[in-house]
Amino acid sequence: MTAATSSDNGAWEAVIGLETHVQLGTNSKIFTCASTTFGDDPNTHIDPVVCGLPGTLPFDPLPCIA
């Protein structure tokens, strides 16, 4: 995705964003304790954080970072 913004002198600056998709070698998703088991029925490994419900707080992803 590329967006252009103008600066004070009228020149344009390209701003480029990068989105990546990775598969982690963990037993749960990165910001929640929902399972990552492959092959189960769709939408069975969800919780309020995965659904993005208001007021939910994600878990600390430090085990994934370490």
Secondary structure, DSSP 8 states (H G I E B T S, - for coil): -EEEEE-TTS-EEEEE--------SSSB-TTS--B--TTS-TT-S--HHHHT-TT------HHHH-
